[in-house]
């Protein structure tokens, strides 16, 4: 609380102003509260080899609902991390820019791999062996991990990242031969972080232009969300979609539904929205689980509780705690955001339940 004294000719006036924390932060808070964090903010960033990890949502900031992070790195001839699995965490890989290859194998099932370009997605449920390799010089993997708290692994492995210019990653590293992740001996000691080394995993090398196995549908046909716990991949625009017309046009493209999340109770989708028509009011939402808006394209306005309106552009993240009012709308003609949500009745599921199946990635050209 701040108190200011103003002395007038007739009286002494006491003006009391409550000190309200800003909605904007440079690092995810260590307790549950609404906040907005800008793209390439400090975000408790760490370097692991040549890879820079930024944590926009952490275990403490989400009450351990989920972790949301960006990984920026240059291309490398080596794996970004040696093959491993998690017994308790469900890890999701969304490509924000550049290219990387992701490998995944569940138990004794077929080994799957794809080369992911911007907008592509891959998911690995618990007990799925996986690894990746960065292929382009300017690559960003956006990860969502349920439940939250997995960032502790990177804090243990990495060194603090600092940059007065907020460059995506430090450019001086040589990536020609060495992997950016921890070695096999170290990984074997990290079971307390839910990391279990799989040294016998041999990543297949037959992925040409993103195809492996060679008969896989990838950027040339529809991709489905697997229902049996196996890893799967969704090419940009080729997954299932729902059009909701209740509050302007909104296209929901589910990446993980409650079926795939199982007992972890979460969802993950991209949502593309139109600029709100003048005759439609912005609805107010409240959700039982924590959620986040990460802008991928366009400009998003977000009004959380009694905070001032936040204007989000590409890469920015707004975090919304459970049972907190939120309004959102597009300040551009087309805006798209990634939406991770705890629980099974978040925004994406509500929009799906009020919409209809849709075959396109852009909304209709006229209002219906």
N, C-alpha and C positions, 0 to 999 in steps of 0.2 A: 504494500500500500504506500502510495506517495501522497504527502500532504503539502500543499502550497499555501502560504499566507499572503493575503493581499490587504494592505493598509490603506483605507480610504479616509476621507476627511471626517466621516461620521462614525465609522465602525471598523471593526476588525473582522474580515470575512475568511472563513476556513473553507477551502476548496479541496475535497477529497477525491482522488482519482484511483480507482482500482487498477492494479498492475495485472493486465491479462497477458498471458504468454502469446507470442506471435504464432500464427498458423504456420509460418514458414520457418523451416529449420535446416541446418547444414548436416545434421546427423540424426538418424532415427532416435527418438527419445528412449529412455530406459524404463518407461512406464506407459500404460495405455492412455492415449489421448489422440484427438484428431491432429493431423499435420499435413503439410505439403513440403516436398523436397524436390529441388530442381535437378534436371539432368546434369550429370557430371559433377554433382556436389561432392564434398568430402566424403560424406556417407559412411564413416568408419571404414574407409577403403584400405585394403591391404594388397601387397604384391606377393604372388607366389610364382617365382621365376619371372617370366615375362608377362604373366597374366595379372591384370588389375581387377580386383573384385570390389564392387560398391554395393552396400546393403541399404536399400531404401526402406525395407520393412524387416524387422528382426523379431526374434522370440520375445524379448522384453517389450518392444513397442506394440506388439499385437497380442499380448498375453498368451504367447506361444501358439497362436492360430496358424501362422505360416511365416516363411521367410521369402522375401522378394529381392533379387539381386541382379546386377548387370556384370558380365564378365567381358572385358575388352582386352584384345590381344592381337599381335601380328601373326602372320602365317608361320607355320613350322613344319618341318619334315618329320616330327616326332609326335607321339600321342601327347595330349594335354595333361593326362593323368593316367597312371597305370590302371588296368581293369580292376573293378571292385563292385561290390553290391552293398545295399543298405537293407537291414532287416525291418526297420521301423518307419523309414521315410520314403515318401513318394516324390520323385524328382521329375520336373517338367522342363523341357528345353524349347524356348521360342526364339527364332532367329530375328533379331532386330535389324541387323545389317551384316554384309559380308557373306562368307560361306564357311561352314564347318561340316565335318562328317561325324555322324553319331552311330555307334554300334550298340546293340542291346540283345540280350539273350536271356530267356526265362527258363530256369531249370535245364532240362535236356531238350528243349524245343529248338526250333530253327533259329539260327543267328540272323538278325535283321540289321541292315545298315542303310542309311540314306545320306546323300550330300544335301544339306539344308541350305536354301537360299532365303532371302528376306521374306518373312511371313510364314515360313514353314515351321512345323512343330513336331516334336517327338516326346514320348513320355515313357518313363520306366517306373513301374510299380515296385513295391518292396520285393526283395530277393530276386532282382533282375541284374545280371552282370552288364556293365556298361562302361564305355569310355568314349573319348572324342578326340578330334584333331582339327586345329584351326587351319583353314586353307587360304584365306584372303588377308591382305595386309590391314584392312580396316573392318574388323569383325566384332560384333557384339552379340553374345548369348544372353538372353534374359531368362533367368531361372526362377521358378516358383517351387518351393519345397514345403510339403505338409507332413507333420506339424512343424511349427517354428522352432528356432534354436539351433539349426544346423550350421549357422554362421560361426559357431564356436570352433568348428574344425578349421576354418580359414584363419581365424584369429590365432589359433595355435600354430598353424603352419607358416603363416605369412609374416611379412614385415610391414609396418605402417607406411602407407602411401601418402605423400604430401606433394602438392604442386600448386604454385601460385597462379598458374595459367589454366588449371583444371583440364589439362590435356587428357585424352581418353586413356592412354597408357604411356609409360616411359619408353621412348623410341630407341634407346641405346642397346637393348638386349640383342644378343646373337641367338637366333632360333633355328639355326641351320641343322643342328644335330641333336640337341639335348631336349628331353621332355621338360615341360614346365611344372609338372606336378611332383609330388613326393616319390621317392624310390620305394621299391618293394619292401625293403626291410622296415622302413618307417610306417608304411601303410599297415603292415602286419601288427603294429603296436597300437593302432588307432581304433580298436573295437569299442572303446568307451565313447567314441564319437559316432558310432554306428557305421563304421567303414570296415569292410571285410575284403581283404585282398583276394583276387582270383588270378593267381600267376599263370595258370594253365590255359587261360582264355587267349585264343589266337584270332585277332581281328581279321575277318575275311578281306581280301584285297580286290575283289571283282566288282566293286561299285564303279561303274562307268556312267558318267553324266547323271549320277544319282540313283542308278538302278542296281539293286541287289536284294533278293535273287533277280535274275535277268527278266523274269516274267512279272515283276512287281509293277503295280499301277502307281505311277509317280509323275505328277504334272501332266497326265494325259487321261485321267479318269477319276471317278469318285473314290474317296478314301473314307472308310468307316471307322468308328470308335470300337475297338475290340471289347468284348464283354466277358472274356475269360481270364483276365489278368495278364495277358501277354503284352509285350511292348508293341506300340503302333506309332504310325507317323501320319500326319495330316499335311498335305501340300497346300500352299496358300491358295485359298478360294475353292479347293476341291473337297472340303468336308461338308457335313450337313449344315443347313442354314434355316433360320426361321425369320419371317418378316412380321414385325409388330407395328401396327398403325395407330395405336391408342394415343400416343403423345408425339406426333410427327412420325417419321419413318425411322425404325431401328432394326438393324439386321444382326441377329445373334448367331454366331458360329461357335457352337460348343467344341471345346478341345478335350475336356474331361467332364463327364456328367456324374451324377451320384452313383450310377451303376459302376463306372470305372474306378471311382474313388473308394467304394466299399465302406469299410468301417471307419475310415479316416474322415468321412463326411465333409467333402469340399467340392467345389466346382471351379472350372476355369474356362473362360470363353473370350473371344474378341467380340466387340459390339461396335457396329458402324452406325452413325446417326446423322440425320439431316439437320439443317438449320430449322429451328422450331417455327412453325407458321404463326403469323400474328394473332390468329384467333384461338390459339391453344395456350393454356396456362402451363407453366412448369410444375409438374407434380412434385410432392414431397414424399420421400421414401424413408423407411426405417427397416433395418434388417436385424435378425437375431444373431448373425455372425459378423465378424470383422471382414472388411473388404478393402480393395484398393482399385484406383483408376490409374493406369499407366498409359499416357497418350502416345499413340503410334503415328498419328497423322492428324493434321488439322489443328483446331484450337477448342479447348473444352473449358467451360465455366462451371465451377463447383461452389456451392454454398453449403457449408457444414455447420450445423447447429447455429449459434449466434455469431460466428466468425464472419468477417467481411468476405465478399466473393473473391475466390481465387481464380486466376486465369492461367490455364495450363497449356503448354505447347509441347512439341515432340520430346519424349523422354521424361517429362515431369511426372511425378507420382503424388496422388492424394490418398491418404489413408483415413478410413472411417471406422471407428470402433463400433461394437454392437450397440443396438438400441440408441443410435445417434441419428438425428434427422439429417438428410442430405438432399439437395437438389442439384441437377446437372443439366446442361444444355450446350449446344454447339454454337460457337461464334464464327464458325466457318461453314461453307455449304456442305462439306463432307468431313466428318471427324471419326476417327477410329481409335479405340482404346482396348488394352488388355485388361481383363477383369478377373482377378482371383478372389474367391469368396469362401469363407468358412461356413459350414452348414449346407443344407440342401434346399433352402428356400430363399436364395439370394436374388439379386436383380436379374441375372441371366435366366434363372429358372422361372421367375415371374413373367418376364417378357416372352419366353417360349410358351408358357401356358396360355398366354393371351394372344398368341400369334398363329401363323400358319406356315406350313412347309414352303420353302422358297428355293429357287434354283440359281439365283444370281447374287453377285457380290455388291451390286449397286442397287439403290432403291428406285422405284418407278419414277418416271419423268413428270407425272402429274399427280395431284392429290386426289385420292379416292374417298 
